[in-house]
Amino acid sequence: MSAEAAEVDLDARIRCSDWSRVTSLSPAGTAGTYPGYLLVELPLPWPRDVAEAPEAAALAPLLASTGYRLQAVVPSDPAAAPAERRVILHARPPGQRWFAGYRRFERPVGVSLPEAVADLLAAAAEPGPSRLEAPAIDVLVCGHGTRDSCCGRLGAGLTARLGAVAAPDGVTIWRTSHLGGHRFAATFLLLPEGTSWAYGDVELVETVLRRKGDFDAVAGYYRGCSGVDGPQAQALEGEVARQVGWSLLDSPRTSTFDGSRADLTCVYDGETVTWSAQVGKGRAVSMPDCQSPPSSATKTQSEWAVSAITRDQHLPSPDGGTT
């Protein structure tokens, strides 16, 4: 427990996100790994499990075999008719082992939401260009209050503050359903690059969007990239990004973990480089239930500890490492 945590009244109720900040809980390796994200404009209120919303439930048979994560987003135009709302898919390119961002597809809902989603899924399954591809940047801020009060309070507030600031061209800020990791609220996800972030505020979102300054300055807020496979590799990725900088997030990369050691192989400037490190459970932080006293905690949250990092440079791969 940190000195700051020791100054907190351990018998007083506290929100889990406030406790995480007090204890400086690291978010590294908590992004989750997904082949893609489906964004559906659905007005509030959302049920605690957004998959139980009638519109979302109708999509379950289509998404069952894809692994795509469904995200409800508050409609950007509240006055738009249901048929005019958008559905957006960020999907990993088919058959590619290396990750350098998702492909983005978009279309209006039209007559039928399942039909619109089926069109996007078909487009994403094809390796070639598609008329439905629509390059743009989506920033998803978790503001799912019926799921978690921390996200409802901090995430919804952050979305409102970001809405009052002019976003860069081609960027849309969305209030979204549960992203996971409510103890790190406000959390946000940047697509199509697939990076997840913790303890968000307006300054952090702007820094990440514009890649201002050194990555090392924001590394402590980085949860990981959802295109990198597994929490151990994501934790290593964050440490590598401290050394390489923002350019790592644009580099084709792939990862492995053998039970104790993680490898992250990246391609940039025509070179293939593998970083390897020992990754295991580190500090364990007591985690009380939200709005409960820390003294009542029965669970712990373990951080990932990355050590003994090595770097191995290889000859360029014949295909540039992108297939």
Number of C-alpha atoms within 10 A of each C-alpha: 12 11 9 11 16 11 9 14 12 15 11 12 17 18 17 23 25 17 24 23 16 17 19 15 22 24 25 28 26 25 28 19 20 19 18 26 22 22 24 23 25 24 13 12 12 20 14 15 13 21 17 13 15 9 16 19 12 14 17 14 10 14 17 9 8 13 12 19 17 21 24 28 26 21 19 16 11 12 9 11 10 18 12 15 20 22 22 24 29 28 24 24 22 14 9 13 16 21 26 24 24 21 20 25 23 22 19 17 21 16 11 12 21 18 14 18 24 15 15 24 20 10 19 25 13 11 11 9 9 13 9 16 18 14 13 15 18 21 22 25 32 33 32 30 20 16 17 18 19 25 30 22 16 23 28 21 17 24 23 14 12 19 14 8 10 8 13 11 8 9 15 14 20 26 26 28 29 24 22 16 19 26 24 26 31 26 28 30 25 20 22 23 20 25 21 26 29 27 22 18 20 14 10 17 19 15 16 17 15 10 15 13 12 15 21 18 11 17 19 19 21 27 28 31 31 27 27 28 22 21 23 29 27 28 29 28 29 26 22 18 18 17 12 14 17 17 11 20 20 14 19 20 25 22 24 16 18 7 10 11 19 25 23 22 22 24 23 16 8 11 14 19 18 17 19 25 23 18 23 18 13 12 15 14 20 19 24 22 17 20 16 17 19 23 14 15 15 10 12 12 16 17 19 22 17 22 14 9 16 11 14 10 12 12 9 15 12 7 7 14 22 17 12
